[in-house]
Amino acid sequence: MSESQSQPQGPGRSPRRGMCAAVLSLEAVTLGLTAPVMIAVAGVPVATALVVGLGLALACLVLAGLLRHEWAYLAGWVVQGAAVGLGLVIPVMFVLGGIFALLWGTADTLGRKIERERAAAYAAHGRSDGPSSLR
């Protein structure tokens, strides 16, 4: 089976969703690892650190799966703000949270641009069923 047959293409496959889900998945690992750092370095109570660190990590993973809904992208921005806000407890999170916020913004912006250009290309060819119809 060729690569184009093994992977679905076209309007159902969103580059924005894929890129944003990748950012959230990687961010989940980073946020999950903040829990032990909050406990060991910042002296945050264990229960609080686990709820915040693992809660944000879980939120990232859940949102990555819900990105088919437009509101999930807005919730993703809230998570980015929370990640940067963790810098008040763990100063390095100002940097890491900022990096992830930049990655999130880039993935969201570029994904939207790719989707717009893809839709324009399909419309220009009078097609709505994806790249396989352009052959």
Number of C-alpha atoms within 10 A of each C-alpha: 5 6 7 10 9 8 8 13 14 16 15 9 13 16 18 22 22 15 19 23 24 17 22 27 19 14 26 23 17 20 25 21 15 24 23 16 16 21 16 12 10 13 12 16 12 14 10 14 20 19 14 19 24 20 17 23 26 19 17 26 19 16 22 23 14 15 20 13 11 10 11 16 21 12 15 24 14 13 22 24 16 16 27 22 16 20 16 11 16 15 13 13 21 17 13 18 23 18 16 22 22 13 19 23 17 16 21 20 13 15 19 16 14 14 17 12 12 16 17 14 16 19 11 10 11 10 14 16 13 17 16 11 11 12 4
